[in-house]
Amino acid sequence: MKKVSKQQIDRLYEFTRQHYVEYYDVQTELVDHLANAIEEHWEENADQDFEELLHREFKKFGIFGFTGLVEKKEYALQKNYNSIVWKKIKSFLLLPKVIIATFILFVIHFLLLKYKFSEIIFHTLYLVIFLSGIVAAIIRNWKHKRQLKKEGKMKLLVNKVIYRMRSGVSFCYFPYAFFPVLDILPPTILLPLSSFYFTYLLIALYVCIIEMPAIENELMEKAYKNLNLI
C-alpha cells in the first residue's frame, strides 16, 4: 500500500500551521488523522494527487476548519484539570478535618469582631489570599515558559490550558463578592457561613499553590513523552 512520505508529513505539519493550529500536540494528532485518511484513499486509487486529497479531507472539518477540534481538545483538558483540582480540594473537605478547621476560623472571626476595624481586617485577609494565588500563578507561568524556551521544547496545548487554569484560583475569591449582600443575615448564620468559606478558600489556595505544581509537571511531561519529545 502506498504510504505518506516524510516530505508529505512535513507538508501536513505546514498545512496545520497555515490553518492556525499552533500547538504541536494538536498538529501531530491532525497530521496522523490526515495521513491515515489520505492513505485510505490511495488504497482505492494510488494515483490520486496528495494535495487534492489533503484539501478534500480538510473540507470535512467544516467552515471553521481545525478550530472546532482545537476547542474540543482544550475543553477536555480543562475538564480534566478541574476534576483533579476538585478531587484534591474535596479530600480536604472530609469530616472531621473540615469541621475542626471551620470551628477554629469561626472562633478567630468571633474574636476579631470585638475589634473596631474587624471588617477591614476581614476584607484585607481575603484580598491577601486572593492576590497570593494570582502572584503565585504568574510566577510559576513565567518560570515554566522560560524553562521551555531554554530547553527549546515545542509549545503544547496542555501548556496553554495549565497556564490559564493556574490563574483560575481567582474563582475561589468570586463568591466573596456576594458577602455584602448577605449582611441581612443574622450573625449566627453569617459568621459560620463566612468561616466555612474562608476554610474553603485556604484549602483551594493550598491545593493550587502546593499540591498542583507537581501534578502539572507530570501532566506536561507525560504529554511530551507521548510525542517522543523527551
Buried (B, 14 or more C-beta within 10 A) or exposed (E): EBEBEEEBBEBBBEBBEEBEBEBBBBBBBBBEBBBEBBBEBBEEEEEEEBEEBBEBBBEEBEEEBBBEBBEEBBEEBBEEBEEBBEEBBEEBBEEEEBEEBBBEBBEEBBEBEEEEEBEEBBBEBBEEBBEBBBEBBEEBBEEBEEEBEEEEBBBBBBBBBBBBBBBBBEEBBEEBEEBEEEEEEEEEEBBBBBBBBBBBBBBBBBBBBEBBBEBBEEBBEEBBEEBEBE
